[in-house]
Structures are given as C-alpha cells and as structure tokens.
Amino acid sequence: METRRPYRSALRARQARATRRAIVEAGAALYVDRGFAGTTVDAIAERAGVSRKTVFTSVGGKVPLLKLAIDWALTGDDEPVTLEERPEVRAVFEEPDAARAVTAWAHMVTGIAGRLARLHPALAAAAEVDAEAASLYAVNERNRLHGARSFVERLRAIEGLRADLDLDRAADMASLLMDPLGYRRLVLEAGWTVEEYADWVAVLTAASLLAPGAAEARGR
C-alpha cells in the first residue's frame, strides 16, 4: 500500500490542476462575455461543471480567478515557470544586437498582447467596481512598466538605446507599446494580421528607442 501513495498523490494533484484550469478558463470566458460585475461564482461553477464550493477552494473567488487568468495569459499556460524564464523572453535579453533584440521583443509583446487583449478590458472594468480588483489592476500596470524598463535597460547595456533618452522616458514609451489595447484596436477590431501588428510595433520601437547606428543596422 505504501508504494501506491505517491501515485495516488500525483493523480490527485493532476486532477486538482485540471479542475483549477477548467474553473479559470470558464471564469475568464465569462468575464470577457459578461464583464466582471455581470459574472457570478454560480455561473463560473456551472460553466466549469463544478460546485460553488469547489470554485472557492480551487481558486479563492472572483478576483483571485481573474489574477490567475491574467497570469496565465501573460505566460501562455499554467506551468510554474515565470515569464522571465520563458525561452522567448530569454531570447530577447540574451540577444547582443540591439536591432534584432527590438524585433524579437516586438514579436514577444505582440504574443502577450494577443492573449490579454480580450481579458484586459474585463480587468479594467473590474477595477472600477471592486477594490481588490483595483489593486490587481495597479499591480498589473506596475509590472508592465517594470518589464518595459528591464527591456530599455538591456538596450542601454548593449549600447542600443538613444543617448538623449533617460530610462524613465524610454520605459514609458515601451510600456505603451506593450499595452494590449493597441492589439485589440488594430487586430481584433480593425482586422490587421498579427504579423502586421508585430512589424508595426517593431518599427515604432526602433524609431522611438534605438540609437541611430542601431536603427540603421535594422534597416539594412
């Protein structure tokens, strides 16, 4: 009997993870369709095929569910791997050429924006009606600015950042280019392709941030 316990424990862990995934996916879909305020825990439970109690025990409620949905959209899955450890992020920060780093960054942030584009408005709306959601929204905005600053610091480290830009101003620019609203407006509403959007972000980033020599290298 003792030798079977690890297997049973692993099975329970897989089942719990699958349940949590189903709940988060159900909640995220409802937030997009009905908004945060219009979504109830009962509706989440019904769509996920679980009890109301299971929603609370698995994710903790509406705002923690929203946080998980945002976190998973940022990384692309529910694996316990931080965004910074993801291969596409590491590729950007390990690239020694500034022009190529900008192109890689533009495609990376486009992928993230695509996963967040429908969910982010639900977070913004939730922040208007729920104090806990407002805190989550503020943290999300700070994290985006932090990510932007890390990128422009990397550009400066490899001598790719414009000399007339201080880091705060450069981070503000990069953060705006990371905002999923642009993806929503141009790809989801205006019909741009994902590749067109990524190329546009790359062009704007290069024009806004790259030092003249690095920008010329990108154009060749």
Secondary structure, DSSP 8 states (H G I E B T S, - for coil): -GGGHHHHHHHHHHHHHHHHHHHHHHHHHHHHHH-STT--HHHHHHHHTS-HHHHHHHH-SHHHHHHHHHHHHHHSSSSS--GGGSHHHHHHHH---HHHHHHHHHHHHHHHHHHHTTTHHHHHHHHHH-HHHHHHHHHHHHHHHHHHHHHHHHHHHTT-B-TT--HHHHHHHHHHHH-HHHHIIIIIIT---HHHHHHHHHHHHHHHHB-HHHHHHHH-
